[in-house]
Amino acid sequence: MAIKNDKNGVNRCPKCGATDVALNMKTGKLKCNFCRTEFDDTSANAAGGIEGLTGDVVGEGATNIIPDEKIVLTLKCPACGAEVVINTEEVTSARCHWCRHVLSINEKMPNGAVPDLVLPFKLEKGKAESSIRAFVEKRQFFAHPKFKAEFTTENIMGVYLPYMVVDVNAHAMLAGEAEHLVRSYTVGSGNNRRTLYDADAYDVTREFDLLVDDLTVEASSDKLNQDNKANTNNVINAIMPFDTENCVGWNPSYLRGFTSEKRDTNIEALKPVMKTQVGDMARYRAKESMTFYNRGARWTQEDLTIKGTSWKAAYLPVWLYSYLQDDGKVKLLHYVAVNARTGETMGSVPINKAKLRIISAIVEVIGIFLGLGWIRVFFDSSDDSDIWLFGFAGFTPGFIFYYLKLRKYRNMDAHHRHEAETKTDVKNLKKSDNLREHRKGLRSPHIAGRNDNEVRGIIARNGKKMLGEKLVNQFGLDKLTGSSSEKK
């Protein structure tokens, strides 16, 4: 049984015809508050048809926002005729105070302010509260004392955030060099001992059609700004992906009891983000056909052609806890976010930096006294130019400890792994692999200039900026800086 609309576009209960309809969080279905009947809306975002996309296909809700649209509108309720005032800067829907019908500004005119799709809330608030509380409890020791005193789950809000859901029909071509390890061996002794590598080098190309299903991009300029020194928006990005295939057509009944944020970014501003992330997906999918090259690849040519796109504006559900840290000089809004469909949780907790610095200094002193011997046991450098790292390593434990704790509490480098977690399909793959030469005595375990696993569409990269990419890679810390969200 599905919701029915009358000739005026009013959502009515399919059994009794009442317009007082809202989401039942326990079942994920719409419920008539008059006769208690529950019913589903069918998916409005079915997969398929991507291969035939040409040009830009734009949904009504994804059209350019009309800049001179009035902020305060008076809407006439189509159910009973009453007039209702709505402030579009704050909300995009309201309830008629007479008949309780939920009406929205898309009943006035399509102006890009109302989405095409809605993904209903599925996770109940109580479960979101438990996830957020558990996340914070794991970060008590270095948490700021004021935050610990003021933390409460009472102000957790259910928010529909604006996104663009994009299907992409693309063609990718990558060309470059790749290496296959033949053997590794050790030369020298004592402090001069090092590992060398022999490898076969190949000229390689990969060419294929790439079909991207439901790439999800923030459509709010505020949330697109992921400067992790100034905000914690990256933790909201990290709770993706959403099960967007279950989105339903725009229906204001799903918004009852929740807040929503208006989209303020048009498609043209989002196209560069879309193309960069599709390029990341092309490299990721190309790498799947390169398993023979265990030393990696260096792409010297990358061509990406976008043949067609489909854009739909969507409201996606998030349980959000926020806390404003104000130390008198800098104000920083911390978020702990929960994906209201999957339960994925990620957040930022204000940190007591004075306490962290003291403990890090103690770790630093211990590291100096332990000396450099343990480094030789656990890390093997085959590059003479990296010897300086060993001299520096005895003075780095405190810095590494500081970084790891900052990552745990602030998650400044957390992000959505769009290249791996977005649904993609490869068609018409063409491969070329030609042996170029045999290389001996290589000092690095990877091909020089390796970029086959590079991801460019990420804003939150502060971890490598803090310590330096070479040092992060040397100690394997890059494995600890992914978007390892916590699922509840």
C-alpha positions as CSV (number, residue, x, y, z in Angstrom):
1,M,0.0,0.0,0.0
2,A,1.5,3.3,-1.0
3,I,0.7,6.9,-0.2
4,K,-1.7,8.6,-2.6
5,N,-1.9,12.2,-3.8
6,D,-5.0,14.0,-4.7
7,K,-5.4,16.4,-7.6
8,N,-3.9,19.2,-5.5
9,G,-0.8,17.2,-4.7
10,V,-1.9,16.6,-1.0
11,N,-0.5,13.5,0.6
12,R,-3.4,11.4,1.9
13,C,-3.7,8.1,3.8
14,P,-4.6,5.5,1.3
15,K,-7.2,4.0,3.7
16,C,-9.0,6.9,5.2
17,G,-7.8,9.9,3.2
18,A,-6.5,11.9,6.2
19,T,-3.5,14.2,5.6
20,D,-2.0,13.8,9.1
21,V,0.8,11.5,8.0
22,A,4.2,11.1,9.7
23,L,7.2,8.7,9.8
24,N,7.1,5.8,12.3
25,M,10.7,5.5,13.3
26,K,10.2,1.9,14.6
27,T,9.0,0.5,11.3
28,G,10.5,3.1,8.9
29,K,7.0,3.5,7.3
30,L,4.7,6.4,7.0
31,K,1.8,6.2,9.5
32,C,-1.6,7.9,9.5
33,N,-2.1,9.6,12.8
34,F,-5.9,9.3,12.4
35,C,-6.6,5.6,11.5
36,R,-3.1,4.3,12.4
37,T,-2.6,2.6,9.0
38,E,1.1,2.2,8.0
39,F,2.2,2.3,4.4
40,D,5.4,2.5,2.3
41,D,6.6,4.9,-0.4
42,T,8.2,3.2,-3.3
43,S,11.9,4.0,-4.1
44,A,12.3,7.0,-6.4
45,N,16.0,6.3,-7.1
46,A,16.2,3.0,-8.8
47,A,19.5,1.9,-10.3
48,G,20.1,1.5,-14.0
49,G,20.1,3.5,-17.1
50,I,23.6,5.1,-16.4
51,E,25.2,3.6,-19.5
52,G,22.8,5.6,-21.7
53,L,23.4,9.0,-20.0
54,T,24.5,11.9,-22.2
55,G,24.8,15.5,-21.2
56,D,23.5,16.7,-17.9
57,V,20.1,15.4,-16.7
58,V,18.9,17.6,-13.8
59,G,16.1,16.8,-11.4
60,E,13.6,19.5,-10.6
61,G,15.0,19.8,-7.1
62,A,18.6,20.1,-8.4
63,T,17.9,23.1,-10.6
64,N,19.7,26.4,-9.9
65,I,18.4,28.1,-6.7
66,I,16.6,31.3,-7.5
67,P,18.6,34.0,-5.7
68,D,15.8,36.5,-5.3
69,E,13.2,34.1,-3.9
70,K,11.6,35.7,-0.9
71,I,12.7,34.4,2.5
72,V,9.2,34.6,4.1
73,L,6.4,33.0,2.1
74,T,2.7,32.7,2.7
75,L,1.3,29.4,1.5
76,K,-2.3,28.4,1.0
77,C,-3.0,25.0,2.4
78,P,-4.5,22.9,-0.4
79,A,-6.3,20.6,2.1
80,C,-8.4,23.2,4.0
81,G,-7.6,26.6,2.4
82,A,-5.9,28.2,5.5
83,E,-2.9,30.4,5.0
84,V,0.4,29.4,6.6
85,V,3.6,31.5,6.9
86,I,7.0,29.8,6.4
87,N,10.5,31.2,6.8
88,T,12.6,29.4,4.1
89,E,15.8,30.3,5.8
90,E,15.0,28.0,8.6
91,V,12.7,25.3,7.2
92,T,11.4,24.1,3.9
93,S,8.1,22.7,5.3
94,A,5.4,23.6,7.8
95,R,2.2,22.2,9.3
96,C,-1.2,23.8,8.8
97,H,-2.4,24.8,12.2
98,W,-6.0,23.9,11.3
99,C,-6.0,20.6,9.5
100,R,-2.4,19.5,10.4
101,H,-1.6,18.9,6.7
102,V,2.2,19.2,6.1
103,L,2.9,21.6,3.2
104,S,6.1,22.8,1.7
105,I,7.4,25.5,-0.6
106,N,7.5,23.2,-3.6
107,E,3.7,23.5,-3.5
108,K,4.3,27.1,-4.5
109,M,6.9,26.7,-7.3
110,P,10.0,24.6,-8.1
111,N,13.0,26.9,-7.3
112,G,15.7,24.5,-6.4
113,A,15.1,24.9,-2.7
114,V,13.2,21.6,-2.3
115,P,14.9,18.2,-3.0
116,D,13.9,15.5,-5.4
117,L,14.6,12.7,-3.0
118,V,14.3,12.0,0.8
119,L,15.9,9.1,2.6
120,P,13.8,8.6,5.7
121,F,15.2,8.2,9.2
122,K,15.6,4.5,10.2
123,L,17.8,4.5,13.3
124,E,15.8,5.5,16.4
125,K,17.0,8.4,18.6
126,G,17.8,6.2,21.6
127,K,20.2,4.1,19.6
128,A,21.9,7.2,18.2
129,E,22.2,8.5,21.7
130,S,23.9,5.3,22.8
131,S,26.3,5.4,19.9
132,I,27.3,9.0,20.6
133,R,27.6,8.4,24.3
134,A,29.9,5.3,23.7
135,F,32.0,7.3,21.2
136,V,32.6,10.1,23.8
137,E,33.2,7.7,26.7
138,K,36.1,6.2,24.8
139,R,37.7,9.7,24.8
140,Q,37.5,10.7,28.4
141,F,41.1,10.8,29.6
142,F,42.2,13.7,27.4
143,A,38.8,15.3,26.9
144,H,38.5,18.9,27.9
145,P,37.2,19.1,31.5
146,K,34.5,21.7,30.5
147,F,33.2,19.4,27.8
148,K,33.1,16.5,30.2
149,A,31.1,18.5,32.6
150,E,28.6,19.8,30.0
151,F,28.2,16.8,27.8
152,T,24.7,15.5,27.5
153,T,22.8,13.6,24.8
154,E,19.6,15.6,25.4
155,N,20.4,18.1,22.6
156,I,21.0,15.5,19.9
157,M,19.0,16.4,16.9
158,G,17.7,14.6,13.8
159,V,18.7,16.6,10.8
160,Y,18.1,16.2,7.1
161,L,21.2,17.5,5.3
162,P,21.2,18.5,1.6
163,Y,23.3,16.4,-0.8
164,M,23.5,15.9,-4.5
165,V,23.1,12.3,-5.7
166,V,24.9,11.9,-9.0
167,D,25.0,9.1,-11.6
168,V,27.9,9.4,-14.0
169,N,28.6,7.8,-17.4
170,A,32.4,8.3,-17.9
171,H,35.3,6.9,-20.0
172,A,38.7,6.6,-18.5
173,M,42.2,6.0,-20.0
174,L,45.3,5.7,-17.9
175,A,48.9,5.0,-19.2
176,G,52.2,4.8,-17.5
177,E,54.7,2.3,-15.9
178,A,54.3,-0.6,-13.5
179,E,56.8,-2.9,-11.8
180,H,56.6,-6.6,-10.8
181,L,59.0,-7.7,-8.1
182,V,61.4,-10.5,-9.2
183,R,63.4,-10.8,-6.0
184,S,64.5,-9.0,-2.8
185,Y,67.8,-9.5,-1.1
186,T,70.0,-8.1,1.7
187,V,73.5,-6.6,1.1
188,G,76.1,-5.3,3.6
189,S,76.3,-5.9,7.3
190,G,75.8,-4.1,10.6
191,N,74.8,-0.5,10.2
192,N,75.4,-0.7,6.4
193,R,72.9,-3.6,5.9
194,R,70.1,-2.8,3.5
195,T,67.5,-4.5,1.3
196,L,67.6,-4.2,-2.5
197,Y,65.0,-5.2,-5.1
198,D,65.0,-6.5,-8.7
199,A,61.9,-5.8,-10.7
200,D,60.5,-6.1,-14.3
201,A,59.2,-2.8,-15.6
202,Y,56.2,-2.7,-18.0
203,D,54.5,-0.1,-20.1
204,V,50.9,-0.4,-19.2
205,T,47.5,1.2,-20.3
206,R,44.0,0.7,-19.0
207,E,41.0,2.0,-20.9
208,F,37.3,1.4,-19.9
209,D,33.9,2.8,-19.4
210,L,33.1,3.7,-15.8
211,L,29.5,3.8,-14.6
212,V,29.1,5.5,-11.2
213,D,25.9,4.9,-9.3
214,D,24.9,7.5,-6.6
215,L,28.0,9.4,-6.0
216,T,27.0,11.6,-3.0
217,V,28.3,15.1,-2.6
218,E,27.5,17.7,0.1
219,A,25.3,20.4,-1.4
220,S,25.7,22.9,1.5
221,S,28.5,25.4,1.2
222,D,29.0,25.2,4.9
223,K,29.4,21.4,4.9
224,L,31.6,21.5,1.8
225,N,34.0,23.6,3.7
226,Q,36.1,20.9,5.4
227,D,39.0,23.0,6.7
228,N,39.7,20.7,9.6
229,K,41.6,23.4,11.5
230,A,38.5,25.6,11.5
231,N,35.7,23.1,11.7
232,T,34.8,19.5,12.1
233,N,32.6,19.0,9.1
234,N,34.8,16.1,7.9
235,V,33.3,13.9,10.6
236,I,29.9,14.3,9.0
237,N,31.5,13.4,5.6
238,A,33.0,10.3,7.2
239,I,29.6,8.7,8.1
240,M,28.8,8.1,4.4
241,P,27.8,6.1,2.4
242,F,24.0,6.2,2.7
243,D,21.7,3.5,1.1
244,T,20.5,6.1,-1.4
245,E,18.9,3.4,-3.5
246,N,16.1,3.5,-0.9
247,C,15.3,7.2,-1.3
248,V,11.7,8.1,-1.9
249,G,10.3,11.0,-3.8
250,W,10.0,14.3,-2.0
251,N,7.3,14.1,0.7
252,P,7.2,16.6,3.5
253,S,5.6,14.0,5.8
254,Y,9.0,12.5,6.3
255,L,10.3,15.7,7.8
256,R,7.9,16.0,10.7
257,G,9.8,16.0,14.0
258,F,13.1,16.7,12.3
259,T,15.0,19.8,11.2
260,S,16.4,20.4,7.7
261,E,19.0,22.5,6.1
262,K,18.5,24.1,2.7
263,R,20.8,23.5,-0.2
264,D,22.7,26.6,-1.3
265,T,25.1,25.2,-3.9
266,N,24.3,24.8,-7.6
267,I,25.5,22.0,-9.9
268,E,28.2,24.1,-11.7
269,A,29.9,24.6,-8.4
270,L,29.9,20.9,-7.6
271,K,31.0,19.6,-11.0
272,P,34.8,20.0,-10.2
273,V,34.3,17.9,-7.0
274,M,32.3,15.3,-8.9
275,K,35.0,15.0,-11.7
276,T,37.9,14.8,-9.2
277,Q,36.2,12.0,-7.2
278,V,35.2,10.1,-10.4
279,G,38.9,10.3,-11.3
280,D,39.8,8.7,-8.0
281,M,37.3,5.9,-8.7
282,A,38.9,5.3,-12.1
283,R,42.3,4.9,-10.5
284,Y,40.8,2.6,-7.9
285,R,39.1,0.4,-10.4
286,A,42.1,0.3,-12.7
287,K,44.2,-0.9,-9.8
288,E,42.0,-4.0,-9.5
289,S,43.3,-5.2,-12.9
290,M,46.9,-4.6,-11.8
291,T,47.4,-7.3,-9.2
292,F,50.5,-8.6,-11.1
293,Y,52.3,-5.4,-10.4
294,N,53.1,-5.8,-6.7
295,R,55.4,-2.8,-6.7
296,G,52.6,-0.5,-8.0
297,A,52.2,1.8,-10.9
298,R,53.1,5.3,-11.9
299,W,50.4,6.8,-14.2
300,T,51.9,9.5,-16.5
301,Q,48.7,10.1,-18.5
302,E,45.2,10.2,-17.1
303,D,42.3,11.1,-19.4
304,L,38.7,11.2,-18.0
305,T,35.7,12.0,-20.3
306,I,32.4,12.6,-18.6
307,K,29.8,11.5,-21.2
308,G,26.7,12.1,-19.2
309,T,25.4,12.8,-15.7
310,S,22.2,12.7,-13.7
311,W,21.8,15.0,-10.8
312,K,19.2,14.7,-8.0
313,A,18.9,16.8,-4.9
314,A,18.4,14.7,-1.8
315,Y,17.8,15.1,1.9
316,L,19.8,12.5,3.9
317,P,19.2,11.7,7.6
318,V,21.8,12.4,10.3
319,W,21.6,12.3,14.1
320,L,23.8,15.2,15.2
321,Y,25.4,16.2,18.5
322,S,27.2,19.5,18.5
323,Y,29.3,21.3,21.1
324,L,30.8,24.8,20.8
325,Q,34.3,25.0,22.3
326,D,35.1,28.6,23.2
327,D,38.5,29.3,24.8
328,G,38.2,33.0,24.4
329,K,40.4,33.2,21.3
330,V,39.1,30.5,19.0
331,K,35.6,29.1,18.7
332,L,35.3,25.6,17.2
333,L,32.1,23.7,16.7
334,H,32.6,20.0,17.4
335,Y,30.2,17.4,15.9
336,V,29.5,13.8,16.7
337,A,27.4,12.4,13.8
338,V,25.5,9.2,13.3
339,N,24.3,7.9,10.0
340,A,20.5,7.5,10.7
341,R,20.4,4.6,8.3
342,T,23.5,2.5,9.0
343,G,24.5,3.6,12.5
344,E,28.0,4.6,11.3
345,T,29.4,7.0,13.9
346,M,32.2,9.6,13.8
347,G,33.0,12.7,15.8
348,S,35.3,15.2,17.3
349,V,35.8,15.7,21.0
350,P,37.4,18.9,22.5
351,I,40.8,18.0,23.8
352,N,42.7,19.2,26.9
353,K,45.9,20.1,25.0
354,A,47.8,21.1,28.1
355,K,47.4,17.7,29.6
356,L,48.2,16.0,26.3
357,R,51.4,18.1,25.9
358,I,52.5,17.1,29.4
359,I,52.0,13.3,28.8
360,S,53.6,13.6,25.4
361,A,56.6,15.2,26.9
362,I,56.9,12.3,29.4
363,V,56.7,9.9,26.5
364,E,59.3,11.9,24.7
365,V,61.8,11.7,27.6
366,I,61.2,7.9,27.8
367,G,61.8,7.6,24.1
368,I,65.2,9.5,24.3
369,F,66.4,7.2,27.1
370,L,65.4,4.1,25.2
371,G,67.6,5.2,22.3
372,L,67.6,4.1,18.7
373,G,68.1,0.4,19.1
374,W,64.4,-0.6,19.0
375,I,64.1,1.3,15.7
376,R,66.6,-1.0,14.0
377,V,64.6,-4.0,15.2
378,F,61.2,-2.9,13.9
379,F,62.0,-0.7,10.9
380,D,64.3,-1.6,8.0
381,S,65.4,1.3,5.8
382,S,67.0,0.4,2.4
383,D,67.7,4.0,1.4
384,D,70.8,5.7,2.7
385,S,69.1,9.0,2.4
386,D,66.7,7.9,5.1
387,I,69.4,7.4,7.7
388,W,68.6,10.8,9.2
389,L,65.3,9.2,10.3
390,F,67.0,6.9,12.7
391,G,68.9,9.8,14.3
392,F,65.6,11.6,14.6
393,A,63.5,8.6,15.7
394,G,64.7,8.7,19.3
395,F,63.2,12.1,19.6
396,T,59.8,11.4,17.9
397,P,57.8,9.1,20.2
398,G,56.3,12.1,22.0
399,F,55.2,13.7,18.7
400,I,53.8,10.4,17.5
401,F,51.9,9.9,20.7
402,Y,50.5,13.5,20.4
403,Y,49.4,12.9,16.9
404,L,47.7,9.5,17.5
405,K,45.8,10.9,20.5
406,L,44.8,14.0,18.5
407,R,43.5,11.7,15.7
408,K,41.5,9.6,18.2
409,Y,39.8,12.6,19.8
410,R,39.5,15.0,16.8
411,N,39.5,12.7,13.8
412,M,40.8,15.5,11.7
413,D,41.7,13.2,8.8
414,A,38.5,11.1,8.8
415,H,36.6,11.1,5.5
416,H,34.3,9.2,3.3
417,R,36.2,6.7,1.1
418,H,34.3,7.7,-2.0
419,E,36.7,5.9,-4.4
420,A,35.9,2.5,-2.7
421,E,32.5,2.9,-1.2
422,T,30.6,4.4,-4.1
423,K,29.0,1.8,-6.4
424,T,30.8,1.6,-9.7
425,D,30.8,-0.7,-12.7
426,V,33.6,-1.2,-15.3
427,K,32.6,-1.9,-18.9
428,N,34.6,-2.6,-22.1
429,L,38.0,-2.9,-20.3
430,K,41.0,-2.8,-22.6
431,K,44.5,-3.7,-21.3
432,S,48.0,-3.3,-22.7
433,D,51.1,-4.7,-20.9
434,N,54.5,-4.6,-22.6
435,L,57.8,-5.5,-20.9
436,R,60.2,-2.6,-21.0
437,E,63.3,-3.7,-19.0
438,H,64.7,-5.6,-16.1
439,R,65.8,-3.3,-13.2
440,K,68.3,-4.3,-10.6
441,G,69.4,-3.0,-7.2
442,L,66.4,-0.8,-6.5
443,R,66.3,0.6,-3.0
444,S,62.7,1.4,-2.6
445,P,60.0,-1.4,-2.1
446,H,57.7,0.5,-4.5
447,I,58.0,2.0,-8.0
448,A,59.4,5.5,-8.0
449,G,56.6,8.1,-8.1
450,R,53.9,5.6,-7.4
451,N,50.4,7.1,-7.7
452,D,48.1,4.3,-8.6
453,N,46.5,4.4,-5.1
454,E,46.4,8.2,-4.9
455,V,43.1,9.8,-3.8
456,R,42.8,13.5,-4.7
457,G,39.2,14.2,-3.8
458,I,39.8,14.4,-0.1
459,I,39.9,17.7,1.8
460,A,40.7,16.2,5.2
461,R,44.5,15.5,5.0
462,N,45.7,17.2,8.1
463,G,47.5,14.1,9.5
464,K,50.2,14.1,6.8
465,K,50.5,17.9,7.0
466,M,51.2,17.6,10.8
467,L,54.1,15.1,10.7
468,G,55.2,15.2,7.1
469,E,54.2,12.5,4.6
470,K,57.6,10.8,4.5
471,L,57.7,10.3,8.3
472,V,54.0,9.2,8.4
473,N,54.7,6.5,5.7
474,Q,57.9,5.4,7.4
475,F,56.2,4.5,10.6
476,G,53.1,3.1,9.0
477,L,50.9,5.7,10.5
478,D,49.1,6.2,7.2
479,K,47.3,2.9,8.0
480,L,45.8,4.6,11.0
481,T,44.5,7.7,9.3
482,G,41.6,6.3,7.2
483,S,37.9,6.9,7.8
484,S,37.5,4.1,10.3
485,S,34.1,5.1,11.5
486,E,32.5,3.3,14.4
487,K,29.4,1.3,13.7
488,K,26.8,0.6,16.3
